[in-house]
Amino acid sequence: MATDSTHARSQIDTHPDLMALRGRYAEASAKPISGLIEGLCLLTGLYLAISPWVVGFTNFTGLRVSNLITGIALAVLAMGFGSVLERTVGLGWVAIAIGVWTIIAPWAIAGPNAAVTHTIVNNAIVGGVACALGLATMGLGLMGGKARSR
């Protein structure tokens, strides 16, 4: 017998712990710092996507494609942080992974030919910012609980 989820609600939806967790994330996402982190993450992703053309990654086609794809992924992730924080706050580690990949990508993709200062400096700075914003996003889920316990 198939169950019809439109007629029966699960008891977990009204569980007090789940309701408290949702409230904590709603409280954290309402803080101004949340919007700042989400916006900076979006801008970082967009810059990462266009940085090969802004900085001028000549003869680094693979690195251009990598930055474009990871930049778009970071921007989409940031839009998720902004719209449904309670479901995406646990994905802050993805922004950190994108940041780490951005830092090591010049050597991983271009190899020893990556010894061009502007590609390395650009990716190192953008990757570091992405890592910091990923850590900040992960900390957003803790903000609501700390404010309530004071």
N, C-alpha and C positions, 0 to 999 in steps of 0.2 A: 504494500500500500504506500503510495507516494504521499508525502506531507506537503501541504500548501502553506507556504510561509506568509502569505498575505493575510491569513485569518488567525494564525496563532502567533503570539509574541513569546519570545524566549524569556525565561526568568532572569537571565543574565542581564538583559537590558535595564532592569530595574534594581539590580544589585547595588547596595549602598556603596561598596568600594568603587564600582565602576562609575557611579554617579559622582562620587568625590573626585575621582581622577579626571573626569570630563570637566568638572568645575574648576579644578586646578589648572588645566590646560586653557580653558576659556579665560581665566583670570590672567594667566601669563601672556596670552595672545592679545589681551586688551592693553597691555603696558606699551608705552611709547617706544621703549628700547626694542621691543619685538618687531615693530614696523621698521625701525632703523636697520636692524640686522637683516631682515628679509629684503629690504630695498638694496642694501649694500651687496648682499649675495646675488641678487638679480643683476645689478650693475657689473659685478665682478664676472659673472658668467657671460654677459653680453660683451664686455671688453675682451675676455679670453677668446671669444669666438672671432672677433674682428682684429685682434692684436697682430696676427701675421701680416696683415695689410697695413696696419698703422705703423708698426715698427719696421716692416720691410724684411720679411723672411725670404730672401732670394735664394734659390737653389735648395730649399727645404720643403718640398712638396708634402712629404709625409708628416712633417711637423705642423705644416699649415692645416692639413686635414685633421690631425689629432686635436689641435687647439680649437678648430671649428666645432668638432663633434663634442668634445668635453665642455666647451663653453656653452653650447646649446643645452647640453644635459644639466649643467649647473643652473642655468637660467630657468629651465623647466622645473627643476627641484625647488628653486627659490619661490617660484609661483605656487608650488604646492605648500611650502611653508606659510605663505601668506594667506592661502585660502582655507586650508584644513590643518592647522598646526597640530591639533590633537591626534591626527593620524600620521603626520610626517615628522614629528619631532624626533622620533627614533631613527630617522634617516640622516641625521646630521653627520654620521660617520661616512656617508657617501660623499658629502662635500669635502670631508677630510681626505678621502681616497682620491678624489679628483684633484685636490691640491697637491698631494704627494706625487701623483702621476704627472701633473704639470711641471713639477720641479725636476723630475728625472727624465722626462720625455726627450729633451734635446740629446741626451746621451743614448737613451734606449732606442730612439728612432734614427737619428742621424749618425750615431757612433762617434768616432774620433773627429769627424768633420764638423761636429757641433761647436767647435771652439771659436764661435763668433760671439763676441761679448754681448751684443744687443739681444740675441735670442736667449742666451742663458740668463741674463739679468731680468729680462721681461718675464720669462717663465718662472724664475725663482720668486720674484716679488708677487706675481699674481697667484702662484701656488701657495705661498705663505699666507696671503690674505684669505684665500679659499679655506685653508686649514683653520685659521683663526675664526672665521665666520662659521665653519662647521662646528667647532667647539662651542662657540657662543650659542648656536642653535640648539645643541644638545643640552646646554645649561638652561634654556628657556623653560623646559619642563619642570625644572627644580625651582624656578622663581616663584610660581604660584604657591607652592607648599611652604617655602621659607617665609613669605610675607604673611601667611596665615598663622604660622607658629609663633611669631613675635608678639 
